[in-house]
């Protein structure tokens, strides 16, 4: 087989596989995932800025985290 034919067959099979995965709902929505990652970065940045302004880092307070876990368990 020529190189062109191998490339064509490979791309065609990849297209079939992606189409099948999209049809089944198993292919990720890349735009939604990118938006979630950007939102996560903004939240982390806001948290870091808040920690700097207040001088208190709640995530470092293990007793406070234990109280939150205890409240959630009730």
C-alpha positions in Angstrom: 0.0 0.0 0.0 1.2 3.5 -0.7 1.8 6.0 2.1 -1.3 8.0 1.0 -3.6 5.0 1.3 -2.3 4.1 4.7 -2.8 7.7 5.9 -6.3 7.7 4.4 -7.3 4.4 6.0 -5.9 5.6 9.4 -7.8 8.9 9.3 -11.0 7.1 8.2 -10.8 4.6 11.0 -10.1 7.3 13.5 -13.1 9.2 12.3 -15.3 6.1 12.6 -14.0 5.5 16.2 -14.7 9.1 17.2 -18.1 9.1 15.6 -19.0 5.9 17.5 -17.7 7.3 20.8 -19.6 10.6 20.3 -22.8 8.6 19.6 -22.4 6.6 22.8 -21.6 9.7 24.8 -18.1 8.5 25.7 -16.2 11.3 23.9 -15.4 14.2 26.1 -16.8 17.7 25.4 -13.5 19.5 25.1 -15.0 23.0 25.2 -16.9 22.3 28.4 -13.8 20.7 29.9 -11.7 23.8 29.0 -14.3 26.1 30.6 -14.3 24.0 33.8 -10.5 24.2 34.0 -10.5 28.0 33.5 -13.2 28.3 36.2 -11.1 26.2 38.5 -8.0 28.3 38.0 -10.1 31.5 38.7 -11.4 30.0 41.9 -7.9 28.9 43.1 -6.6 32.4 42.3 -9.4 34.1 44.2 -8.8 31.8 47.2 -5.1 32.6 47.2 -5.8 36.3 47.0 -8.3 36.0 49.9 -5.7 34.1 52.0 -3.2 36.8 51.4 -5.6 39.6 52.3 -6.9 37.9 55.5 -3.6 36.3 56.6 -5.6 33.1 57.4 -5.4 29.9 55.4 -8.5 27.7 56.3 -7.2 24.7 54.4 -4.2 24.6 56.8 -6.5 24.4 59.8 -7.0 20.7 60.3 -9.4 21.2 63.2 -11.7 23.4 61.1 -11.6 20.8 58.3 -12.5 18.0 60.8 -15.5 20.1 62.0 -16.7 20.5 58.4 -16.4 16.8 57.8 -18.3 16.1 61.0 -21.1 18.5 60.0 -21.4 16.9 56.6 -21.6 13.5 58.1 -24.6 14.4 60.2 
